Amino acid sequence: KGENRHDANHPLTTLACALCRRTEDCPEKYGEKRTYKEHNLTVHYYCLLMSSGIWQRGEEEEGIYGFLIADIRKEVNRAARLKCNICKKKGASVGCVASKCKRSYHFPCGVERQCIFQFMDNFASYCWEHRPVQKPPSSSCEGSSQCTVCLEFVEHVPSYDILKSSCCKNAWFHRDCLQHQALSAGVFFFRCTVCNNKEKFQNEMLKMGIHIPEKDASWELEENAYQDLLQRYQHCDVRRFICKEGRDYSAPESKWEIKRCQCCGSSGTHLACSSLQTWEQNWECIECRSILAKSGNCPKGQKRSLATSEKKEVTDCLLEEPSPKCLRQSPGSQHSILIRSPKMLCQTSLAPCTLFDNPASNRMVMSISPLISRSLRKTKLGVLKREASNILRELRLQIDTKPTRLNINRDDIWNSALKGFRRRNFNPVHTIEVKFKNSKGRLATAAIHESKHDFFQLLMLHLQKSSLFEGASSKNLSLDSQALKEDLYYEAGKMIAVSLVHGGPSPSFFSKTLFNCLVYGPENVKPTIEDVADFDVAHTIMKIKSSRTLTSLKSAINDCAEYLTIAGCFRPIMALCDKDVLVNEIITYHVIKRILSPFESFRQGLKTLDVLEKIQMHPDAFSSVLCHKPEKLSAKVLCDLFTIRYLSDVNRARTLDFWLGYLQDVEGSESTATLEDILVFATGSSCIPLIGFEPEPSIKFLPIKYPVGKTQLNCLELPITKSYEKFKKTMDFTIKNTLKIREREKYFCY
């Protein structure tokens, strides 16, 4: 129909609407503005809809939105004789529908004067005096609450700018927030943000002048909005990764093409990284293969002859993910070997063989500790923790070498950390250096890398015990108004994100509910009674839940009527079965709705260094480290942690056995040292960071009298002794005394 739409610089955009005489082009306020050159006519869509003397007599494609051109001209002529009661100019096409009210006005003037326009039925308009008004709340519901769209506080006073929900007693909104949401969601998705009611909520909002367009939601109309769902997995996940181009590199029809797990499709490998010869061969990831093995449906691969060089790959790469301590040649001397499994490399062949299969000239006589011969298969939780560790290593790549120094008071860890993180020149992508100081500002002598481990561990421990969280072992966010005012929830989230990427410990105290809120959004999470940390609230919930008769239920509700009113849950109960709904509402209010502001602030802090984005992309992996305690140190954990280097000598082989036996004695409390002492002695940290140590911990056997812990290199140098008793005595003495000296140095100030 000759329709033309113009950009802001086009001369026609300055044309005035024939009805309201305004040139503004603001679709949200006045509807779409269109100019029809062949009719010499420019109109706002809402001005047409709300004009009192015109009706849509044509089909949708006729005239302008179904309004015939002749009818529009008649309406323009009619309005030209009427003066606007607001701006006092001619052209007032909209009139109040209240009986005996003679007021007329332009549509934009009516919006500015807070008139109500109902976009339904006959498109009625009400002036500022006769507009519909919502009933004020009872005295028990007075106060303020958050607008559940923008999360800003609103007073419980119905007005033009503030609307209340018709389906939820304690749900209040800003008019502008609701209008923006309605325009975005459309008639199919616009609903109450609290209870998800659609019909009752939309009827009330239409009555109060909210325009709900008959269209699909804006996010449904975006081009390629769901294109990501069509993406295939393109990432090599095997640990023994050899592609120099990176894990995401894929070259079709070559050995670097990505092949996906035939069972789940959510893991992949390069053909070469898994020793697959052809694309036709099947490949399963370790998780799927373990499931198939337990069910007895594990597919058997075709038998084929393997070259000698292939045999060392097939067990570790094709059938299952290799141990974190995979077999590889040391970068040192030809005679230097890394011991990581009960199998060794024969010096005359690359094929794996046991110690007792070696030729006599090359055999090393040594006993195999039961610790080493245990199965290295990891539980599902262990696999997920390794996945989270790998993801954090990728995030660590954004850390540069520029240092940021934090001077921390050990006696006031929180305030000094807060001061450091809020410094103008603090940047989370810079390398963090920590120096501890005393109350007089004097710095301690502990090494910087040791101090950083110590700092993050103390900081996570403080957060766990702080007023920002509540609960026993699994914690949710609490409501601390002073902390919210000082933006401490944001700082807490930021500190946790920085700790994870910079090699600190995982907080590991998140409840499943808090974690799910971070991943899926609080509106999609259903908390349980276990999430309620407040004893009085939990007692109230249990009292309501345990009611056996309607009389006892009403009595329990009356006893806590004040609290239920504050929570917006107070209502008449007509049947005993209503108690379950009431209990769920109370729990949801206390655990989620009550702390929406702290949660949003905490969530923004976790976005630091893209940590929250990775948590949402890999929820299972991060749930294993944020909601579960870290793996307890054991002899096996330390054995797997250290890369053991030794020369091919009988005495050194015996010393290796001494080391493994010593770990067993320490674990069995048959030594004065502890496993934590050994780890601190070698690395300076009492726990293994989720992201792992950098550089990787190692052990060397040297002709020295006493063991040496080089914490900057994460290296443990062990003496070669003739007897196990001497080895154990030397280890106990050196470790305990060295740690005592280091502890004094931490507090010794210049």
TAHU-V158191 format. One record per pair of residues at least 24 apart in sequence whose C-alpha atoms are under 7 Angstrom apart, sorted by the first residue. I is the first residue (numbers start at 1). J is the second residue. D is the distance in Angstrom with one decimal. If there is no record, write none. Layout:
i: (I/I)
j: (J/J)
d: (D/D)
This chain:
i: (2/2/3/3/4/4/5/15/16/17/17/17/18/18/18/19/19/19/19/19/20/20/20/30/47/49/50/50/51/51/52/52/52/95/96/96/96/97/97/97/98/98/114/116/116/117/118/118/118/118/119/119/119/120/132/134/140/141/147/147/147/148/148/149/150/151/165/166/166/166/167/167/169/170/179/179/182/182/183/183/184/184/185/185/186/186/186/186/186/186/187/187/187/187/188/189/233/234/234/235/235/236/236/236/237/237/237/238/238/238/239/239/240/241/242/261/263/274/274/275/275/275/285/286/286/308/309/309/311/312/312/323/325/335/335/336/336/336/336/337/337/337/338/338/338/339/339/340/341/342/342/364/365/366/366/367/369/371/381/384/384/384/385/385/385/387/388/388/389/389/392/392/393/395/396/396/398/399/399/399/400/400/400/401/401/402/402/403/403/403/403/404/404/404/404/405/405/405/406/406/406/407/407/407/407/408/408/408/408/409/409/409/409/410/410/410/413/414/428/442/442/443/443/444/444/444/444/444/444/445/445/445/445/446/446/450/450/453/453/454/456/456/456/457/457/460/464/470/471/473/474/474/474/475/475/475/476/476/476/478/479/479/484/489/489/489/490/490/490/490/491/492/492/493/493/493/493/494/494/494/497/497/497/497/503/503/503/503/504/505/505/506/506/506/507/508/508/508/508/508/509/509/509/510/510/511/512/518/519/519/519/522/526/527/527/527/528/529/531/532/541/544/545/545/545/549/550/550/633/634/634/635/635/635/641/642/642/642/643/643/643/644/644/644/645/645/646/646/651/652/652/655/655/658/662/671/672/673/673/681/681/681/682/682/682/682/682/682/683/683/684/706/706/707/707)
j: (36/38/35/36/35/36/34/42/42/42/43/44/42/43/76/43/47/76/91/93/91/106/107/108/107/123/94/123/93/94/93/94/95/125/125/126/127/124/125/126/126/130/160/208/209/209/206/207/208/209/206/209/211/206/208/158/565/565/172/173/174/173/193/177/177/597/201/200/201/204/200/201/568/568/210/211/211/212/212/213/217/218/217/218/212/213/214/215/216/217/212/213/214/215/216/217/266/258/268/268/269/268/269/270/267/268/269/269/317/321/321/322/273/273/273/285/288/317/318/313/314/318/320/320/321/351/350/351/351/351/352/376/640/647/648/645/646/647/648/645/646/647/643/644/645/644/645/643/372/372/373/650/650/653/654/657/660/636/624/620/621/624/621/624/625/621/621/622/690/691/501/691/691/501/501/502/429/429/430/431/429/430/431/430/431/430/431/430/431/432/433/430/431/432/433/432/433/434/433/434/435/434/435/436/437/434/435/436/437/436/437/438/439/436/437/438/459/459/498/749/750/749/750/745/746/747/748/749/750/745/746/748/749/745/746/684/685/504/685/685/499/504/505/504/505/507/509/533/533/509/509/510/511/509/510/511/510/511/514/595/595/598/598/598/601/602/601/602/604/605/605/602/605/602/603/605/606/605/606/608/606/608/609/611/689/690/691/692/689/689/690/625/626/690/626/625/626/627/628/629/626/627/628/626/627/627/627/603/615/616/619/592/588/587/588/591/587/587/591/591/583/579/579/580/583/576/575/576/675/667/675/663/664/667/697/697/698/699/697/698/699/698/699/700/699/700/700/701/720/701/720/720/721/724/728/732/732/732/736/709/735/739/709/710/711/714/715/716/711/714/711/730/734/731/734)
d: (6.4/6.7/7.0/5.5/6.1/6.4/6.4/6.8/6.6/5.0/4.4/6.1/5.8/5.7/6.7/6.8/6.6/5.9/6.2/6.7/6.4/5.4/6.7/6.9/5.8/6.9/6.2/6.0/5.0/4.7/6.2/5.2/6.1/6.6/5.3/4.7/5.4/6.4/6.0/6.0/6.8/6.6/6.6/6.6/5.2/4.9/5.9/5.9/6.9/4.7/6.4/6.8/5.6/6.9/6.8/6.0/6.6/6.5/5.5/4.6/6.5/6.6/6.6/6.3/6.9/6.9/6.6/6.8/6.0/6.4/6.7/6.4/5.9/4.8/5.8/6.7/6.9/5.3/6.2/6.3/5.8/5.2/4.3/6.3/5.8/5.3/6.0/5.2/5.5/5.1/5.7/6.0/5.3/6.3/6.4/6.5/6.0/6.2/6.8/5.6/6.8/4.9/4.1/5.9/6.3/5.7/5.8/6.2/6.8/6.1/6.6/6.6/6.8/5.7/5.9/5.7/6.6/4.8/5.1/6.6/6.5/6.7/6.7/4.7/5.6/6.2/6.6/7.0/6.4/5.7/6.4/6.5/6.2/6.0/6.1/6.6/5.9/5.0/6.8/6.1/6.3/7.0/6.5/5.6/5.2/5.6/6.9/7.0/6.3/6.1/6.0/6.6/6.9/6.2/6.3/6.9/6.9/6.2/6.1/6.8/4.5/6.3/5.9/5.9/6.2/5.9/5.1/5.7/5.7/4.8/5.8/6.0/6.1/6.5/5.6/6.9/6.4/4.6/5.7/6.4/6.2/5.3/6.2/6.3/5.6/5.3/5.8/5.6/4.7/5.8/6.5/6.0/5.9/4.9/5.9/6.1/4.8/5.9/6.1/4.8/6.3/6.0/5.0/5.7/6.5/6.9/6.1/4.7/5.8/5.7/5.0/5.6/6.7/6.2/6.9/7.0/6.6/6.8/6.6/5.6/6.2/5.5/6.5/6.8/5.4/5.7/5.5/4.7/7.0/5.6/5.9/6.5/6.7/6.0/5.0/5.0/6.6/6.1/5.8/6.9/6.2/5.3/6.7/6.6/6.1/5.8/6.9/6.2/5.0/6.2/5.2/5.5/4.4/5.9/5.2/5.0/6.6/5.9/5.5/6.8/5.8/7.0/6.2/6.0/5.6/4.7/4.7/4.5/6.3/4.4/6.1/6.7/6.9/4.9/6.6/4.2/4.5/4.2/5.2/5.8/5.4/6.0/6.9/5.9/5.6/6.9/5.6/6.9/5.6/5.1/6.0/6.4/6.4/6.4/6.0/5.6/4.0/5.1/5.4/5.3/6.2/5.6/6.9/5.6/4.8/5.9/6.4/6.8/6.9/4.8/6.8/6.6/6.9/6.6/6.2/6.9/6.7/6.6/6.7/6.5/6.1/6.7/6.4/6.9/6.7/6.6/6.5/5.2/6.6/6.5/7.0/5.2/5.9/6.1/6.7/5.0/4.7/6.3/6.4/4.4/6.1/5.8/4.8/6.5/5.9/5.2/6.2/5.8/7.0/6.7/6.3/5.9/6.8/5.7/6.4/7.0/6.1/5.8/6.5/5.4/6.4/6.8/4.4/6.0/5.4/5.6/5.9/5.3/4.3/4.6/5.5/6.3/6.8/6.5/6.8)
